[in-house]
Amino acid sequence: MNQKNRIIYTVLALIFWVPPLLLKEHFTAFGEFQKIIPLVMQGIGLVFIFMVVKHSRCNECGKIQNGWNLKKCSKCGVSFENT
């Protein structure tokens, strides 16, 4: 379940993080809201980044793991097959 959550939260973070970068530089149709809308979207994206980190931690030792398809913890060796 954590693997699925990591992928979902990563995609959502990218959806909320990348478009504001483009809005800031290349799109001026929002007028005064041009600076506020990207900040709000990036704030929402930041929440999903924290969720990715939360679901990337080992349940036993708390070490943050890298990648989506994790088999076991690199520090303590606990298997992630059922998570």
MMTF fields as JSON, N, C-alpha, C and O atoms, coordinates in Angstrom:
{
  "mmtfVersion": "1.0.0",
  "mmtfProducer": "UNKNOWN",
  "numBonds": 331,
  "numAtoms": 332,
  "numGroups": 83,
  "numChains": 1,
  "numModels": 1,
  "chainsPerModel": [1],
  "groupsPerChain": [83],
  "chainIdList": ["A"],
  "bondAtomList": [4, 2, 8, 6, 12, 10, 16, 14, 20, 18, 24, 22, 28, 26, 32, 30, 36, 34, 40, 38, 44, 42, 48, 46, 52, 50, 56, 54, 60, 58, 64, 62, 68, 66, 72, 70, 76, 74, 80, 78, 84, 82, 88, 86, 92, 90, 96, 94, 100, 98, 104, 102, 108, 106, 112, 110, 116, 114, 120, 118, 124, 122, 128, 126, 132, 130, 136, 134, 140, 138, 144, 142, 148, 146, 152, 150, 156, 154, 160, 158, 164, 162, 168, 166, 172, 170, 176, 174, 180, 178, 184, 182, 188, 186, 192, 190, 196, 194, 200, 198, 204, 202, 208, 206, 212, 210, 216, 214, 220, 218, 224, 222, 228, 226, 232, 230, 236, 234, 240, 238, 244, 242, 248, 246, 252, 250, 256, 254, 260, 258, 264, 262, 268, 266, 272, 270, 276, 274, 280, 278, 284, 282, 288, 286, 292, 290, 296, 294, 300, 298, 304, 302, 308, 306, 312, 310, 316, 314, 320, 318, 324, 322, 328, 326],
  "bondOrderList": [1, 1, 1, 1, 1, 1, 1, 1, 1, 1, 1, 1, 1, 1, 1, 1, 1, 1, 1, 1, 1, 1, 1, 1, 1, 1, 1, 1, 1, 1, 1, 1, 1, 1, 1, 1, 1, 1, 1, 1, 1, 1, 1, 1, 1, 1, 1, 1, 1, 1, 1, 1, 1, 1, 1, 1, 1, 1, 1, 1, 1, 1, 1, 1, 1, 1, 1, 1, 1, 1, 1, 1, 1, 1, 1, 1, 1, 1, 1, 1, 1, 1],
  "groupList": [{"groupName": "MET", "atomNameList": ["N", "CA", "C", "O"], "elementList": ["N", "C", "C", "O"], "formalChargeList": [0, 0, 0, 0], "bondAtomList": [1, 0, 2, 1, 3, 2], "bondOrderList": [1, 1, 2], "singleLetterCode": "M", "chemCompType": "L-PEPTIDE LINKING"}, {"groupName": "ASN", "atomNameList": ["N", "CA", "C", "O"], "elementList": ["N", "C", "C", "O"], "formalChargeList": [0, 0, 0, 0], "bondAtomList": [1, 0, 2, 1, 3, 2], "bondOrderList": [1, 1, 2], "singleLetterCode": "N", "chemCompType": "L-PEPTIDE LINKING"}, {"groupName": "GLN", "atomNameList": ["N", "CA", "C", "O"], "elementList": ["N", "C", "C", "O"], "formalChargeList": [0, 0, 0, 0], "bondAtomList": [1, 0, 2, 1, 3, 2], "bondOrderList": [1, 1, 2], "singleLetterCode": "Q", "chemCompType": "L-PEPTIDE LINKING"}, {"groupName": "LYS", "atomNameList": ["N", "CA", "C", "O"], "elementList": ["N", "C", "C", "O"], "formalChargeList": [0, 0, 0, 0], "bondAtomList": [1, 0, 2, 1, 3, 2], "bondOrderList": [1, 1, 2], "singleLetterCode": "K", "chemCompType": "L-PEPTIDE LINKING"}, {"groupName": "ARG", "atomNameList": ["N", "CA", "C", "O"], "elementList": ["N", "C", "C", "O"], "formalChargeList": [0, 0, 0, 0], "bondAtomList": [1, 0, 2, 1, 3, 2], "bondOrderList": [1, 1, 2], "singleLetterCode": "R", "chemCompType": "L-PEPTIDE LINKING"}, {"groupName": "ILE", "atomNameList": ["N", "CA", "C", "O"], "elementList": ["N", "C", "C", "O"], "formalChargeList": [0, 0, 0, 0], "bondAtomList": [1, 0, 2, 1, 3, 2], "bondOrderList": [1, 1, 2], "singleLetterCode": "I", "chemCompType": "L-PEPTIDE LINKING"}, {"groupName": "TYR", "atomNameList": ["N", "CA", "C", "O"], "elementList": ["N", "C", "C", "O"], "formalChargeList": [0, 0, 0, 0], "bondAtomList": [1, 0, 2, 1, 3, 2], "bondOrderList": [1, 1, 2], "singleLetterCode": "Y", "chemCompType": "L-PEPTIDE LINKING"}, {"groupName": "THR", "atomNameList": ["N", "CA", "C", "O"], "elementList": ["N", "C", "C", "O"], "formalChargeList": [0, 0, 0, 0], "bondAtomList": [1, 0, 2, 1, 3, 2], "bondOrderList": [1, 1, 2], "singleLetterCode": "T", "chemCompType": "L-PEPTIDE LINKING"}, {"groupName": "VAL", "atomNameList": ["N", "CA", "C", "O"], "elementList": ["N", "C", "C", "O"], "formalChargeList": [0, 0, 0, 0], "bondAtomList": [1, 0, 2, 1, 3, 2], "bondOrderList": [1, 1, 2], "singleLetterCode": "V", "chemCompType": "L-PEPTIDE LINKING"}, {"groupName": "LEU", "atomNameList": ["N", "CA", "C", "O"], "elementList": ["N", "C", "C", "O"], "formalChargeList": [0, 0, 0, 0], "bondAtomList": [1, 0, 2, 1, 3, 2], "bondOrderList": [1, 1, 2], "singleLetterCode": "L", "chemCompType": "L-PEPTIDE LINKING"}, {"groupName": "ALA", "atomNameList": ["N", "CA", "C", "O"], "elementList": ["N", "C", "C", "O"], "formalChargeList": [0, 0, 0, 0], "bondAtomList": [1, 0, 2, 1, 3, 2], "bondOrderList": [1, 1, 2], "singleLetterCode": "A", "chemCompType": "L-PEPTIDE LINKING"}, {"groupName": "PHE", "atomNameList": ["N", "CA", "C", "O"], "elementList": ["N", "C", "C", "O"], "formalChargeList": [0, 0, 0, 0], "bondAtomList": [1, 0, 2, 1, 3, 2], "bondOrderList": [1, 1, 2], "singleLetterCode": "F", "chemCompType": "L-PEPTIDE LINKING"}, {"groupName": "TRP", "atomNameList": ["N", "CA", "C", "O"], "elementList": ["N", "C", "C", "O"], "formalChargeList": [0, 0, 0, 0], "bondAtomList": [1, 0, 2, 1, 3, 2], "bondOrderList": [1, 1, 2], "singleLetterCode": "W", "chemCompType": "L-PEPTIDE LINKING"}, {"groupName": "PRO", "atomNameList": ["N", "CA", "C", "O"], "elementList": ["N", "C", "C", "O"], "formalChargeList": [0, 0, 0, 0], "bondAtomList": [1, 0, 2, 1, 3, 2], "bondOrderList": [1, 1, 2], "singleLetterCode": "P", "chemCompType": "L-PEPTIDE LINKING"}, {"groupName": "GLU", "atomNameList": ["N", "CA", "C", "O"], "elementList": ["N", "C", "C", "O"], "formalChargeList": [0, 0, 0, 0], "bondAtomList": [1, 0, 2, 1, 3, 2], "bondOrderList": [1, 1, 2], "singleLetterCode": "E", "chemCompType": "L-PEPTIDE LINKING"}, {"groupName": "HIS", "atomNameList": ["N", "CA", "C", "O"], "elementList": ["N", "C", "C", "O"], "formalChargeList": [0, 0, 0, 0], "bondAtomList": [1, 0, 2, 1, 3, 2], "bondOrderList": [1, 1, 2], "singleLetterCode": "H", "chemCompType": "L-PEPTIDE LINKING"}, {"groupName": "GLY", "atomNameList": ["N", "CA", "C", "O"], "elementList": ["N", "C", "C", "O"], "formalChargeList": [0, 0, 0, 0], "bondAtomList": [1, 0, 2, 1, 3, 2], "bondOrderList": [1, 1, 2], "singleLetterCode": "G", "chemCompType": "PEPTIDE LINKING"}, {"groupName": "SER", "atomNameList": ["N", "CA", "C", "O"], "elementList": ["N", "C", "C", "O"], "formalChargeList": [0, 0, 0, 0], "bondAtomList": [1, 0, 2, 1, 3, 2], "bondOrderList": [1, 1, 2], "singleLetterCode": "S", "chemCompType": "L-PEPTIDE LINKING"}, {"groupName": "CYS", "atomNameList": ["N", "CA", "C", "O"], "elementList": ["N", "C", "C", "O"], "formalChargeList": [0, 0, 0, 0], "bondAtomList": [1, 0, 2, 1, 3, 2], "bondOrderList": [1, 1, 2], "singleLetterCode": "C", "chemCompType": "L-PEPTIDE LINKING"}],
  "groupTypeList": [0, 1, 2, 3, 1, 4, 5, 5, 6, 7, 8, 9, 10, 9, 5, 11, 12, 8, 13, 13, 9, 9, 9, 3, 14, 15, 11, 7, 10, 11, 16, 14, 11, 2, 3, 5, 5, 13, 9, 8, 0, 2, 16, 5, 16, 9, 8, 11, 5, 11, 0, 8, 8, 3, 15, 17, 4, 18, 1, 14, 18, 16, 3, 5, 2, 1, 16, 12, 1, 9, 3, 3, 18, 17, 3, 18, 16, 8, 17, 11, 14, 1, 7],
  "groupIdList": [1, 2, 3, 4, 5, 6, 7, 8, 9, 10, 11, 12, 13, 14, 15, 16, 17, 18, 19, 20, 21, 22, 23, 24, 25, 26, 27, 28, 29, 30, 31, 32, 33, 34, 35, 36, 37, 38, 39, 40, 41, 42, 43, 44, 45, 46, 47, 48, 49, 50, 51, 52, 53, 54, 55, 56, 57, 58, 59, 60, 61, 62, 63, 64, 65, 66, 67, 68, 69, 70, 71, 72, 73, 74, 75, 76, 77, 78, 79, 80, 81, 82, 83],
  "secStructList": [7, 2, 2, 2, 2, 2, 2, 2, 2, 2, 2, 2, 2, 2, 2, 2, 2, 2, 2, 2, 2, 2, 2, 2, 2, 2, 7, 7, 6, 6, 4, 4, 4, 4, 6, 2, 2, 2, 2, 2, 2, 2, 2, 2, 2, 2, 2, 2, 2, 2, 2, 2, 2, 2, 6, 6, 5, 7, 6, 6, 6, 7, 7, 5, 7, 7, 1, 1, 1, 7, 7, 5, 7, 6, 6, 6, 7, 7, 5, 7, 6, 6, 7],
  "xCoordList": [0.822, 0.0, 0.859, 0.519, 1.977, 2.832, 3.429, 3.608, 3.748, 4.292, 3.277, 3.635, 2.033, 0.984, 0.808, 0.65, 0.835, 0.702, 1.871, 1.678, 3.089, 4.263, 4.107, 4.396, 3.651, 3.489, 2.394, 2.586, 1.269, 0.146, 0.545, 0.29, 1.165, 1.534, 2.637, 2.676, 3.532, 4.56, 3.935, 4.299, 3.009, 2.333, 1.539, 1.576, 0.827, 0.063, 0.992, 0.672, 2.123, 3.076, 3.58, 3.696, 3.879, 4.341, 3.25, 3.529, 2.012, 0.898, 0.745, 0.464, 0.928, 0.774, 2.055, 1.998, 3.213, 4.478, 4.971, 5.458, 4.856, 5.433, 4.624, 5.226, 3.298, 2.562, 2.752, 2.821, 2.84, 3.083, 4.408, 4.522, 5.395, 6.66, 6.474, 7.077, 5.642, 5.356, 4.453, 4.617, 3.501, 2.605, 3.36, 3.046, 4.346, 5.106, 5.844, 5.91, 6.398, 7.297, 6.617, 6.987, 5.628, 5.159, 3.696, 3.262, 2.938, 1.506, 1.122, 1.348, 0.54, 0.242, -1.244, -1.589, -2.13, -3.555, -4.25, -5.37, -3.634, -4.286, -4.168, -4.839, -3.352, -3.194, -2.564, -1.452, -3.284, -2.734, -2.636, -1.824, -3.446, -3.41, -2.273, -2.085, -1.515, -0.438, 0.599, 1.195, 0.824, 1.808, 1.201, 1.901, -0.085, -0.722, -1.076, -0.845, -1.632, -2.075, -0.921, -1.087, 0.242, 1.343, 1.807, 2.168, 1.808, 2.214, 1.251, 1.673, -0.04, -1.042, -0.881, -0.925, -0.696, -0.532, 0.735, 0.725, 1.815, 3.042, 2.901, 3.504, 2.111, 1.838, 1.091, 1.388, 0.118, -0.61, 0.339, 0.284, 1.208, 2.187, 3.147, 3.575, 3.488, 4.396, 3.787, 4.5, 2.481, 1.794, 1.985, 2.245, 1.858, 2.024, 3.476, 3.729, 4.433, 5.838, 6.059, 6.751, 5.48, 5.597, 4.935, 5.413, 3.832, 3.167, 4.049, 4.066, 4.774, 5.7, 6.776, 7.109, 7.313, 8.345, 7.778, 8.443, 6.559, 5.928, 5.792, 6.04, 5.404, 5.2, 6.485, 6.458, 7.609, 8.894, 9.742, 10.866, 9.235, 9.985, 9.781, 8.71, 10.837, 10.759, 9.93, 10.101, 9.044, 8.196, 8.982, 8.576, 10.097, 10.88, 11.913, 11.95, 12.757, 13.872, 13.654, 14.354, 12.703, 12.403, 13.271, 13.138, 14.169, 15.033, 14.204, 13.353, 14.452, 13.762, 14.408, 15.623, 13.573, 14.038, 13.876, 13.026, 14.683, 14.611, 13.957, 14.175, 13.157, 12.551, 11.103, 10.589, 10.453, 9.057, 8.901, 8.034, 9.725, 9.583, 10.567, 11.617, 10.225, 11.1, 10.804, 9.644, 11.838, 11.684, 12.038, 11.348, 13.117, 13.509, 14.264, 14.784, 14.311, 14.986, 16.496, 17.05, 17.152, 18.597, 19.372, 20.557, 18.724, 19.412, 19.197, 20.163, 17.94, 17.672, 17.262, 17.205, 16.975, 16.672, 15.25, 14.975, 14.329, 12.923, 12.297, 12.5, 11.538, 10.891, 9.673, 8.905, 9.5, 8.349, 7.3, 6.447, 7.325, 6.435, 4.957, 4.134, 4.607, 3.197, 2.77, 1.639, 3.639, 3.261, 2.923, 2.583],
  "yCoordList": [-1.203, 0.0, 1.257, 2.236, 1.245, 2.428, 2.731, 3.898, 1.685, 1.915, 2.657, 3.606, 2.237, 2.89, 4.338, 5.238, 4.56, 5.92, 6.8, 7.972, 6.247, 7.03, 7.506, 8.662, 6.619, 6.98, 8.027, 9.015, 7.824, 8.765, 10.146, 11.156, 10.19, 11.48, 12.168, 13.397, 11.4, 12.008, 12.649, 13.766, 11.964, 12.512, 13.761, 14.759, 13.713, 14.89, 16.067, 17.216, 15.782, 16.854, 17.492, 18.715, 16.68, 17.228, 18.04, 19.07, 17.572, 18.307, 19.683, 20.658, 19.77, 21.059, 21.876, 23.064, 21.294, 22.013, 22.576, 23.706, 21.812, 22.224, 23.334, 24.316, 23.226, 24.292, 25.695, 26.651, 25.863, 27.218, 27.808, 29.022, 26.962, 27.481, 28.062, 29.082, 27.417, 27.926, 29.155, 30.086, 29.165, 30.306, 31.57, 32.657, 31.435, 32.6, 33.262, 34.489, 32.458, 32.99, 33.325, 34.305, 32.527, 32.639, 33.02, 33.235, 33.11, 33.345, 34.557, 34.582, 35.566, 36.811, 37.164, 38.321, 36.217, 36.514, 36.703, 37.212, 36.316, 36.415, 37.79, 38.06, 38.644, 39.986, 39.961, 39.462, 40.505, 40.591, 39.238, 39.063, 38.29, 36.955, 36.105, 34.968, 36.646, 35.887, 35.413, 34.353, 36.162, 35.78, 34.927, 34.118, 35.103, 34.391, 32.957, 32.038, 32.755, 31.426, 30.423, 29.327, 30.742, 29.769, 29.457, 28.315, 30.426, 30.17, 29.222, 28.339, 29.407, 28.523, 27.105, 26.135, 26.986, 25.666, 24.977, 23.771, 25.727, 25.134, 24.749, 23.774, 25.504, 25.131, 23.815, 22.981, 23.625, 22.356, 21.233, 20.139, 21.497, 20.505, 20.126, 18.975, 21.079, 20.82, 19.819, 18.995, 19.891, 18.92, 17.508, 16.575, 17.35, 16.029, 15.564, 14.363, 16.486, 16.112, 15.541, 14.535, 16.17, 15.641, 14.273, 13.421, 14.055, 12.753, 11.677, 10.536, 12.027, 11.078, 10.678, 9.499, 11.654, 11.365, 10.479, 9.55, 10.769, 9.97, 8.508, 7.613, 8.256, 6.892, 6.249, 5.109, 6.96, 6.4, 5.982, 5.514, 6.14, 5.765, 4.291, 3.727, 3.686, 2.316, 2.324, 3.199, 1.357, 1.286, 0.926, 1.281, 0.228, -0.231, 0.794, 1.155, 1.266, 2.134, 3.604, 4.46, 3.921, 5.306, 5.911, 7.1, 5.124, 5.646, 5.907, 5.096, 7.041, 7.369, 6.579, 6.623, 5.853, 5.029, 5.786, 6.67, 5.447, 6.069, 5.107, 3.897, 5.649, 4.847, 4.487, 4.736, 3.889, 3.502, 2.02, 1.632, 1.187, -0.259, -0.778, -1.32, -0.611, -0.991, -2.414, -2.783, -3.205, -4.585, -4.733, -5.436, -4.07, -4.143, -2.873, -2.158, -2.616, -1.435, -1.589, -2.659, -0.528, -0.591, -0.511, -0.84, -0.08, 0.039, -1.193, -1.8, -1.565, -2.662, -3.967, -5.005, -3.936, -5.157, -5.658, -6.779, -4.888, -5.305, -5.344, -4.438, -6.396, -6.575, -5.661, -5.519, -5.038, -4.166, -4.862, -4.184, -6.171, -6.898, -6.676, -6.609, -6.564, -6.436, -5.006, -4.777, -4.035, -2.644, -1.918, -0.736],
  "zCoordList": [0.0, 0.0, 0.0, -0.664, 0.741, 0.766, -0.591, -0.938, -1.381, -2.714, -3.582, -4.279, -3.543, -4.315, -3.856, -4.681, -2.541, -2.012, -2.429, -2.751, -2.426, -2.844, -4.278, -4.587, -5.154, -6.562, -6.727, -7.436, -6.09, -6.202, -5.682, -6.338, -4.511, -3.935, -4.731, -4.786, -5.347, -6.199, -7.425, -7.793, -8.055, -9.238, -8.862, -9.582, -7.744, -7.312, -6.978, -7.282, -6.361, -6.062, -7.345, -7.425, -8.346, -9.626, -10.316, -10.929, -10.215, -10.835, -10.203, -10.9, -8.89, -8.218, -8.188, -7.87, -8.504, -8.376, -9.701, -9.738, -10.801, -12.087, -12.783, -13.218, -12.906, -13.598, -13.019, -13.791, -11.694, -11.193, -11.666, -11.841, -11.869, -12.391, -13.781, -14.118, -14.587, -15.918, -15.853, -16.641, -14.92, -14.786, -14.393, -14.877, -13.526, -13.077, -14.225, -14.302, -15.114, -16.131, -17.456, -18.104, -17.868, -19.243, -19.421, -20.553, -18.37, -18.519, -17.69, -16.48, -18.337, -17.629, -17.655, -17.413, -17.936, -18.065, -16.722, -16.691, -15.622, -14.327, -13.688, -12.693, -14.221, -13.667, -12.289, -12.113, -11.306, -9.953, -9.265, -8.357, -9.683, -9.075, -9.624, -9.192, -10.569, -11.193, -10.176, -10.363, -9.122, -8.115, -6.997, -6.386, -6.73, -5.629, -6.008, -5.223, -7.194, -7.619, -7.63, -7.094, -8.213, -8.162, -6.739, -6.455, -5.855, -4.47, -3.767, -3.02, -4.009, -3.407, -3.961, -3.204, -5.27, -5.88, -5.367, -5.119, -5.208, -4.689, -3.22, -2.772, -2.475, -1.089, -1.003, -0.147, -1.89, -1.937, -2.348, -1.786, -3.323, -3.755, -2.645, -2.559, -1.798, -0.684, 0.299, 0.871, 0.491, 1.354, 0.805, 1.565, -0.514, -1.115, -1.059, -0.961, -1.117, -0.957, 0.438, 0.591, 1.454, 2.816, 2.942, 3.69, 2.211, 2.253, 1.606, 2.069, 0.548, -0.073, 0.93, 1.052, 1.642, 2.638, 3.749, 4.209, 4.174, 5.229, 4.815, 5.623, 3.574, 3.108, 2.599, 2.136, 2.676, 2.267, 3.455, 3.274, 4.648, 5.857, 6.18, 5.957, 6.71, 7.21, 8.496, 9.345, 8.631, 9.827, 11.08, 12.186, 10.922, 12.067, 12.527, 13.703, 11.596, 12.006, 11.666, 12.206, 10.785, 10.456, 9.371, 9.079, 8.753, 7.694, 6.446, 6.082, 5.787, 4.54, 3.411, 3.219, 2.667, 1.558, 0.249, 0.143, -0.745, -2.066, -3.045, -2.978, -3.953, -5.004, -4.708, -3.618, -5.72, -5.576, -5.288, -4.505, -5.907, -5.784, -4.741, -5.084, -3.481, -2.382, -1.938, -1.754, -1.767, -1.314, 0.159, 0.897, 0.592, 1.996, 2.377, 1.521, 3.665, 4.198, 4.017, 4.268, 3.584, 3.37, 4.684, 4.716, 5.768, 7.054, 7.931, 8.393, 8.161, 9.092, 8.411, 9.069, 7.1, 6.358, 6.474, 6.044, 7.033, 7.147, 5.757, 4.949, 5.489, 4.182, 4.07, 5.022, 2.891, 2.631, 1.779, 1.207, 1.671, 0.783, 1.115, 0.202, 2.376, 2.767, 3.027, 3.456, 2.781, 3.059, 1.808, 1.853]
}
